[in-house]
Amino acid sequence: MLGMAEQHPDPAGSTQQFRAFAHQNEQEAPPKRSNVLPIVAIVVALAVVAVAAYLLLK
């Protein structure tokens, strides 16, 4: 019997392949950047503009 597919594939083989795939993706993922810094910078800039406008219009 040539070319016949295996009736019962080895579940350990597919599990090992999945673990290798998952482990590979974890290492290649770029580090997550925090969105806090841009938000803080915008708030500080708005505060500076508000204080400057208040002082100019006083």
NORJO-V804238 format. One record per backbone hydrogen bond with DSSP energy under -1.0 kcal/mol. CO is the residue of the C=O (numbers start at 1). NH is the residue of the N-H. If there is no record, write none. Layout:
# NORJO-V804238
co=CO nh=NH
co=CO nh=NH
This chain:
# NORJO-V804238
co=10 nh=14
co=11 nh=15
co=12 nh=16
co=13 nh=17
co=14 nh=18
co=15 nh=19
co=16 nh=20
co=17 nh=21
co=18 nh=22
co=19 nh=23
co=20 nh=24
co=21 nh=25
co=22 nh=26
co=23 nh=27
co=24 nh=28
co=35 nh=39
co=36 nh=40
co=37 nh=41
co=38 nh=42
co=39 nh=43
co=40 nh=44
co=41 nh=45
co=42 nh=46
co=43 nh=47
co=44 nh=48
co=45 nh=49
co=46 nh=50
co=47 nh=51
co=48 nh=52
co=49 nh=53
co=50 nh=54
co=51 nh=55
co=52 nh=56
co=53 nh=57
